[in-house]
Every structure is written in structure tokens, then in C-alpha cells.
């Protein structure tokens, strides 16, 4: 179950660690899902964090603190 707080999940369809995504069907709301394309490095944290939409979501959350 979703913990009841807004959160973001991102995944690359080729990232084997991200098996089970998308999560909305299992976890429900509030959940923002961002599918990314990390090219030849699907599990790269640098590529996940460098994705513009993911970076904006993290920046917005950090600004609220």
C-alpha cells in the first residue's frame, strides 16, 4: 500500500532492478510516475537523477524543506 504521502517513482523499462513498474496499479495515489530512457546504462543513477523531469521533482521537494 501507498504510505499516503505524495511521492515520485521513476524507472527505465530496461532496468531489471525496476521490475514491477509502473507502480500505480499496486500502490495507488498519491503517486507520480516518470518513465525515463537511460539508453545503454538503464540502471545508471546519474542518468535517473539527470533526467529533467526527475530533477525538477527532486528540486521542488527539496525547496519545500
N, C-alpha and C positions, 0 to 999 in steps of 0.2 A: 504494500500500500504506500501511496504517496504520503510524506510526512506532513503535508498541509501547508507548506511554505513555497513561495514561488522559487523555481529553480530551473536551470538550463542543463540540457544534456546535448552532447554533440558526438557524432560518430562518422566514420568513413565506412562505407559498405564493404570495403576490402580489409578492414581492421578485424582480425579474428578475435581480438580481445573484446571487441564491441558487439559480440554475438548477442542477440536478443533485442537489438534496436530495430525500429523505434520502440520507445517505452510507453507511449501514451495509452495504448490499449490495456497494458497491465497496470500502470501506475496512475493514470487519470490526471486530472488537473490539480493544482496549477503546475503546468509543465511546458516549457518552451523547448522545442526540438530543433536542432540545427544539423542538417546533413552536410558534411564537407567532403571535398575531394583532395586527399593528401598525395595523390599521384603515386610515385614509386616508393613512398615511405608511409603506408597507411596508418601506422601506429605512432608516428612522429609527434611528440608533444609540442615541439617547436611549430609544426605546421598547424596543429589544432589551435594553439594559442595565438598564432599569427593570422588565422583566418579573420577577416574583417568583422564579420557578424559575431563571432565568438569573442573577439577582443572588445567589441563595443559592449556586449552583455557583461563581461567581467569589469570593464571600466565603470559602467553605470552602477553595478553592485558595490564596487569599491568607493564610489563617490557618495553613496548613501551612508557609509560608515563614518 
